[in-house]
């Protein structure tokens, strides 16, 4: 007994509270459970939806009522009108969306945006079918218009000669798949060509400035080499370089230098061994003509005359081979050191000069240092 008394002391209050709660539920202390709405009540609520232009919800409500009482005279007019209006709203939403898609495909982005924004604001449907799709198209329009803006900026920068800035606009467009991707790649190609022309023009300008420095220092051989390279490249400095070449020709007094250094005396005329053999004087004329053409920058004429002299077995074979080698060496350097054939022929002629006269000393003061450097290769070929 004492154990039951202790249990009740510890748990009695909780037990009594549960009993009271159960009694309250049984006796209806909290009132009766709400009864389900009647057909007429739900009909009135459906009419309210209709009168408030909530045709989507009204159609669903009247369809539910029609299932309970098919053909009910009170529901039929509202059912037809609300569902017809719902269908009309759905068709209107679809039409707006399709118009937006058509404008988008035609590139009329502003008109397309207007239609898609109307779809996004469309009222009367509780579950619009095209709203999310319209929002996706608006995002695409934003991307397209940003690309269009970037493309037009790039074109303007390109036309203004701001090639590096234009590249930053065209690069993303060329890598993307937008409508301007192909045009952007074409502009990037043009930019590459324009930048290369700028680099070439800068190189020509530097070569011209180098020629002026050589000319002012009376280093006419290297000045001639620089100006000849500028003339071959063409461009705005070519005419001025040609003027310097004329000045160099006058300053060096080519013919006087030839008379003193190349052919100071006229060799005696040996009797011809054959009736048709040309006298040595004719050979010397070919040599002089070849040297004059070389110093004037006419390399083709120089090579032709020097070759004639060599073929005639003139007495100054070593000198002719040397200057013919200088002619080929000049072509090699004018090619930007790319024409390896001209270099090989030049080295071969230099070696022939040493072969014909082991004591031959080239007139270094009358040729550019680069030619003498090439001659040193012929004198001391690399070991195999």
C-alpha positions in Angstrom: 0.0 0.0 0.0 2.8 2.4 0.9 4.3 1.8 -2.5 1.1 2.8 -4.4 0.9 5.9 -2.3 4.5 6.9 -3.2 3.8 6.2 -6.9 0.7 8.4 -6.9 2.6 11.1 -5.1 5.2 11.1 -7.9 3.1 10.5 -11.0 -0.5 11.3 -9.8 -0.6 14.9 -11.1 0.6 13.8 -14.6 -2.0 11.0 -14.7 -4.8 13.3 -13.7 -3.9 15.8 -16.4 -4.1 13.1 -19.1 -7.5 12.0 -17.8 -8.8 15.5 -17.9 -7.5 16.1 -21.5 -9.2 12.8 -22.7 -12.5 13.8 -21.0 -12.4 17.3 -22.6 -12.0 15.7 -26.1 -14.8 13.2 -25.4 -17.2 15.8 -24.0 -16.4 18.4 -26.8 -14.8 21.0 -24.6 -12.9 22.4 -27.7 -16.1 22.5 -29.7 -17.2 20.2 -32.6 -14.9 19.5 -35.6 -15.6 21.8 -38.5 -17.9 20.1 -41.0 -17.0 19.8 -44.7 -18.2 22.7 -46.9 -21.4 22.1 -48.7 -21.8 22.0 -52.4 -23.5 25.4 -52.4 -20.8 26.9 -50.2 -18.1 25.7 -52.6 -20.2 27.0 -55.5 -20.3 30.5 -54.0 -16.5 30.4 -53.5 -16.0 29.3 -57.1 -18.2 32.3 -58.2 -16.1 34.6 -56.1 -13.0 33.4 -58.0 -14.8 34.0 -61.3 -15.9 37.5 -60.3 -12.3 38.3 -59.2 -11.1 37.3 -62.7 -9.1 34.3 -61.3 -10.2 32.2 -64.2 -7.5 29.6 -63.8 -8.7 28.8 -60.2 -12.4 29.3 -61.1 -12.2 26.8 -64.0 -10.6 24.2 -61.7 -13.2 24.8 -59.0 -16.2 24.5 -61.4 -14.7 21.3 -63.0 -14.6 19.8 -59.5 -18.2 20.8 -58.9 -19.2 19.4 -62.2 -17.7 16.0 -61.3 -20.0 15.9 -58.2 -23.1 17.1 -60.1 -22.6 16.7 -63.8 -24.7 19.0 -65.9 -25.8 21.2 -62.9 -27.5 24.3 -64.3 -25.8 26.6 -61.8 -22.3 25.4 -62.6 -22.5 25.0 -66.4 -22.4 28.7 -67.5 -19.6 29.5 -65.1 -17.7 26.3 -66.0 -17.8 27.1 -69.8 -16.9 30.8 -69.4 -14.1 30.3 -66.8 -12.5 27.4 -68.7 -12.8 29.2 -72.0 -11.2 32.2 -70.5 -8.4 30.1 -69.0 -7.8 28.5 -72.4 -7.7 32.0 -73.9 -5.2 33.2 -71.3 -3.0 30.1 -72.0 -3.2 30.8 -75.7 -2.3 34.5 -75.2 0.7 33.6 -73.1 1.9 31.1 -75.7 1.4 33.6 -78.5 3.4 36.2 -76.7 6.2 33.7 -76.1 6.2 32.5 -79.8 6.3 36.1 -81.0 9.3 36.7 -78.7 11.1 33.6 -80.1 10.4 34.8 -83.7 11.8 38.2 -83.0 14.8 36.6 -81.2 15.6 34.4 -84.2 15.4 37.4 -86.5 17.9 39.3 -84.4 15.3 41.9 -83.3 16.4 41.7 -79.7 14.6 44.8 -78.3 11.2 43.6 -79.7 11.9 40.1 -78.4 12.8 41.4 -74.9 9.5 43.3 -74.8 7.5 40.1 -75.6 9.3 38.0 -73.1 8.9 40.6 -70.4 5.2 40.6 -71.1 5.2 36.8 -70.6 7.0 37.3 -67.3 4.4 39.7 -66.1 1.4 37.7 -67.4 -1.5 37.6 -65.0 -4.5 35.3 -64.6 -2.7 32.0 -64.6 -1.7 30.3 -61.4 0.9 28.2 -63.2 2.2 30.0 -66.3 3.9 27.5 -68.7 6.3 29.9 -70.4 7.4 32.3 -67.7 10.7 30.4 -66.9 11.5 29.9 -70.6 10.9 33.7 -71.2 13.3 34.5 -68.4 15.9 32.2 -70.0 15.5 34.1 -73.3 15.9 37.4 -71.6 19.3 36.2 -70.2 20.3 35.2 -73.7 19.3 38.6 -75.0 21.4 40.3 -72.3 24.4 38.1 -73.5 23.8 38.9 -77.1 23.5 42.6 -76.6 26.6 42.7 -74.4 28.4 40.8 -77.2 27.1 43.3 -79.8 28.3 46.2 -77.7 31.7 44.6 -77.3 31.9 43.9 -81.0 31.1 47.4 -82.0 33.6 48.7 -79.5 36.2 46.4 -80.9 35.6 47.6 -84.5 35.9 51.2 -83.4 39.2 50.5 -81.6 40.5 48.6 -84.6 39.6 51.5 -86.9 41.3 53.9 -84.5 44.5 51.8 -84.7 44.2 50.7 -81.0 44.9 47.1 -81.8 45.8 45.8 -78.3 42.6 47.2 -76.9 40.6 45.8 -79.8 42.1 42.4 -79.1 40.6 42.4 -75.6 37.1 42.9 -77.1 37.4 40.4 -79.9 39.1 37.5 -78.0 36.1 36.5 -75.9 33.8 36.8 -78.9 36.0 34.6 -81.1 36.1 31.9 -78.4 32.4 32.0 -77.9 29.6 30.7 -80.2 27.8 34.0 -80.7 26.8 35.5 -84.0 30.0 37.6 -84.2 32.4 34.8 -83.5 33.5 34.5 -87.1 33.8 38.2 -87.6 35.8 38.5 -84.4 38.3 35.9 -85.6 38.7 37.7 -88.9 39.4 40.9 -87.1 42.0 39.2 -84.8 43.7 38.0 -88.0 43.8 41.5 -89.3 45.1 42.8 -86.0 47.9 40.2 -86.1 48.9 41.4 -89.6 48.7 45.1 -88.6 50.9 44.5 -85.6 53.4 42.6 -87.7 53.5 45.6 -90.1 54.1 47.9 -87.2 57.0 45.7 -86.0 58.4 45.6 -89.6 58.0 49.4 -89.9 59.8 49.9 -86.6 62.6 47.6 -87.7 63.0 49.5 -91.0 63.0 52.8 -89.0 65.8 51.5 -86.8 67.8 50.3 -89.8 67.4 53.7 -91.4 68.6 55.5 -88.2 71.5 53.1 -88.1 72.4 54.0 -91.6 72.3 57.7 -90.8 74.7 57.1 -87.9 77.1 55.2 -90.1 76.9 57.9 -92.8 77.6 60.7 -90.3 80.6 58.7 -89.1 81.8 58.3 -92.7 81.4 54.6 -92.5 80.0 54.5 -96.0 80.2 50.7 -96.5 77.9 49.9 -93.5 75.8 52.9 -94.3 75.3 51.7 -97.8 74.3 48.2 -96.5 71.7 49.7 -94.1 70.1 52.1 -96.7 70.0 49.4 -99.3 68.0 47.2 -96.9 65.6 50.1 -96.3 65.1 50.6 -100.0 64.3 46.9 -100.5 61.8 46.9 -97.7 59.9 49.9 -99.2 57.7 52.2 -97.2 57.9 55.9 -96.3 61.7 55.8 -95.7 62.7 54.2 -99.0 62.9 57.4 -101.0 65.0 59.1 -98.3 67.3 56.0 -98.1 67.7 56.1 -101.9 68.9 59.8 -101.6 71.5 58.7 -99.0 72.7 55.9 -101.4 73.3 58.6 -104.0 75.2 60.7 -101.5 77.3 57.7 -100.5 78.2 57.0 -104.1 79.4 60.5 -104.5 81.2 60.7 -101.2 83.2 57.6 -101.8 84.1 58.6 -105.3 83.8 55.1 -106.5 85.6 55.5 -109.8 88.6 57.2 -108.1 88.8 54.5 -105.5 88.7 51.8 -108.1 91.6 53.6 -110.0 93.7 53.8 -106.8 92.9 50.6 -105.0 91.4 48.1 -107.4 93.2 48.7 -110.7 96.0 51.3 -110.2 97.7 50.5 -113.4 96.6 49.1 -116.8 98.1 45.7 -117.3 100.1 45.2 -120.6 98.2 43.6 -123.4 99.5 40.1 -124.2 99.2 39.0 -127.7 96.0 37.0 -128.2 96.5 33.3 -128.6 93.3 32.8 -130.5 91.7 35.0 -133.1 88.4 35.4 -131.2 89.9 35.9 -127.7 89.1 39.3 -126.1 92.1 41.4 -125.1 92.8 41.9 -121.3 91.6 45.5 -121.5 88.1 44.3 -122.2 88.3 42.0 -119.1 89.3 45.0 -117.0 86.3 46.9 -118.3 84.0 44.1 -117.1 85.7 44.2 -113.7 85.3 47.9 -113.4 81.7 47.8 -114.5 81.0 45.0 -112.0 82.6 47.0 -109.1 80.8 50.2 -110.1 77.4 48.3 -110.2 78.2 46.7 -106.8 78.9 50.0 -105.1 75.8 51.5 -106.8 73.6 48.7 -105.3 72.8 47.1 -108.7 73.7 43.6 -107.6 72.4 41.8 -110.7 74.5 43.9 -113.1 77.5 43.5 -110.7 77.2 39.7 -110.7 76.9 39.6 -114.5 80.0 41.7 -115.1 82.1 40.0 -112.5 81.1 36.6 -113.8 82.1 37.8 -117.3 85.5 38.8 -116.0 86.0 35.5 -114.3 84.9 33.6 -117.4 87.4 35.6 -119.5 90.2 34.6 -117.1 91.1 38.2 -116.3 94.3 38.8 -114.3 92.5 39.9 -111.1 90.6 36.7 -110.6 90.9 36.8 -106.8 89.4 40.4 -106.6 86.6 39.4 -109.0 85.7 36.3 -106.9 85.8 38.4 -103.7 83.4 41.1 -105.0 81.1 38.5 -106.6 81.0 36.8 -103.2 80.2 40.2 -101.6 77.3 40.5 -104.1 75.9 37.2 -102.9 76.6 38.0 -99.3 74.8 41.3 -99.6 71.7 39.4 -101.0 72.0 37.0 -98.1 71.9 39.8 -95.5 69.2 41.7 -97.3 67.0 38.6 -97.1 67.3 38.8 -93.3 69.8 36.0 -93.4 67.1 33.6 -94.6 68.4 32.8 -98.1 71.0 30.1 -97.3 71.8 29.5 -101.0 73.1 33.0 -101.4 75.3 32.5 -98.3 76.7 29.2 -99.7 77.5 30.8 -103.0 79.2 33.8 -101.3 81.4 31.5 -99.2 82.3 29.5 -102.3 83.4 32.6 -104.1 85.4 33.8 -101.1 87.2 30.4 -101.0 87.9 30.7 -104.8 89.5 34.1 -104.2 92.0 32.5 -101.8 92.5 29.6 -104.1 93.5 31.9 -107.0 95.8 34.0 -104.9 96.8 32.8 -101.4 98.3 36.2 -100.7 95.1 38.0 -101.6 94.1 40.7 -99.1 90.4 41.9 -99.5 89.8 45.7 -99.5 88.0 45.6 -96.1 87.5 49.3 -96.0 85.2 49.2 -99.0 82.7 46.5 -97.9 80.4 46.2 -94.8 81.8 44.5 -91.7 79.1 41.7 -92.1 80.7 40.8 -95.5 84.1 40.6 -94.0 82.7 38.4 -91.2 81.3 36.1 -93.9 84.7 36.2 -95.6 86.3 35.1 -92.4 84.0 32.0 -92.4 85.4 31.1 -95.8 89.0 31.6 -94.6 88.4 29.5 -91.5 85.7 27.0 -92.2 84.3 25.2 -89.1 85.8 21.8 -88.4 83.6 18.9 -89.3 
